[in-house]
Amino acid sequence: MSNLSREDVAHLARLARLAVTDEELDLFAGQLDVVLGAVARVGTAAVADVPPTTHAVPLTNVLRPDELTPSLPREAVLAGAPASEDDRFRVPRILGESA
């Protein structure tokens, strides 16, 4: 016997602005009842001795540390650009923006 009625599912469908048929109401009522039962079982787990955590496994930073390194000379960088002006990349104006 389902704890979730067709009327409950119809109400949820209206709240979510979903159009569902009568057959879908029966189908969804059964499916949602299974989902709600699984969620209720999680609440019965014996977790009194389990400390709260934010992650199931410890996190480690896999990124390298930031280090200052020499970069390319400005002339070399701008040499590969299709267009440059005043030691900067020249790009087309976007959406009529003023300079």
Secondary structure, 3 states (H helix, E strand, C coil): CCCCCHHHHHHHHHHCCCCCCHHHHHHHHHHHHHHHHHHHHHCCCCCCCCCCCCCCCCCCCCCCCCCCCCCCCHHHHHHCCCCEECCEECCCCCCCCCC
